Amino acid sequence: MGVIQLNGVMNMISTKGRYALRVMIDLAQNDHGGYIPLKDIAEHQEISKKYLEIIVKKMVEGGLIEGSSGKGGGYKLLRKPNRYTVGEILTLMEGTISSVACLADKKYDCPRRKKCETLPMWKEFDSIVHNYLYGKKLSDLI
């Protein structure tokens, strides 16, 4: 995915990534052994249920959560909160989390790649971000 620019501000993480984290936190905080209805998560998090449907679908497909329809249905975590990293949640939702296009997409053909003075700095920055996000557990956020 790379960097997103909104109103002149650079953002590495989109709304989908941030909302996915909020869903995961909500599921962890409200885990009583059963499924949590999406409407409840939407209310707790003040996020549109329709938008959350898109997010949780990707999270189910990605193996982060489990969904059940019908009476008593909803969503729940598949693992304990300490078994999820923030990095895996964000990577599922965002794809690659990189500071610059040439690191986000291995197929990106930058004509300056071989002589780019800043590339080592961006690689180091991305490594720091990666290590931080993959070192942070969902349980650290609740």
TITORLO-455418 format. One record per residue (C-alpha): x, y, z; residue in three letters. Coordinates in steps of 0.2 Angstrom, whole numbers, plus 5000, padded with zeros to 4 digits. Layout:
<rs>
XYZALA;...
</rs>
This chain:
<rs>
500050005000MET;501450125004GLY;501050305010VAL;499350385009ILE;499250575007GLN;497650655015LEU;497550845015ASN;499350865014GLY;499750745028VAL;500750585025MET;499950435033ASN;500650255033MET;499050175040ILE;497350205032SER;495650205040THR;495450025037LYS;497049975046GLY;496550095061ARG;494750025062TYR;495349845061ALA;496349875076LEU;494849955085ARG;493849805080VAL;495149685087MET;495249785103ILE;493349785105ASP;493249605102LEU;494649575115ALA;493849695128GLN;492149615126ASN;492549435125ASP;491449335136HIS;491649175126GLY;490249205113GLY;490149305097TYR;489949495098ILE;488649565085PRO;489349685073LEU;488049815077LYS;488749815095ASP;490549845089ILE;489949985077ALA;489050065092GLU;490550045104HIS;491850115091GLN;490650245083GLU;491050175066ILE;489750145052SER;489149955052LYS;489149955033LYS;491050005033TYR;491449885047LEU;490649745036GLU;492049765023ILE;493349765036ILE;492749615046VAL;492549515030LYS;494449545026LYS;494849495044MET;493849335043VAL;494649295026GLU;496349335033GLY;496149215048GLY;496149345062LEU;494349325068ILE;492849205066GLU;491149255061GLY;489449175064SER;487749225057SER;486049205064GLY;485449225081LYS;486849235094GLY;488049275079GLY;489349405077GLY;491249395078TYR;492549335090LYS;494449325091LEU;495249155085LEU;496749175098ARG;497049255114LYS;497549445112PRO;499349415117ASN;499449295101ARG;499149445089TYR;500349575084THR;499849745078VAL;500949715063GLY;500049565057GLU;498349655059ILE;498949815049LEU;499849715036THR;498249615032LEU;497249775030MET;498649875022GLU;499749765012GLY;501549815014THR;501849955026ILE;503250055019SER;503850235019SER;504250245000VAL;503650164984ALA;505250074980CYS;505149974996LEU;503349954996ALA;503349864979ASP;504749754974LYS;504249774956LYS;504349964957TYR;505750014945ASP;506550164952CYS;507850234940PRO;508850304955ARG;508850144965ARG;510650104963LYS;511250284967LYS;509950334979CYS;510750414994GLU;509250415005THR;508750225002LEU;509750165016PRO;508950285028MET;507150225022TRP;507650045024LYS;508250075042GLU;506650175045PHE;505550035038ASP;506449915049SER;506150015065ILE;504350025061VAL;504149845056HIS;505049785072ASN;503949905083TYR;502349855075LEU;502749665076TYR;503349685094GLY;501749765100LYS;500349635104LYS;498549665104LEU;498549635123SER;499649785125ASP;498249895118LEU;496949845130ILE;
</rs>
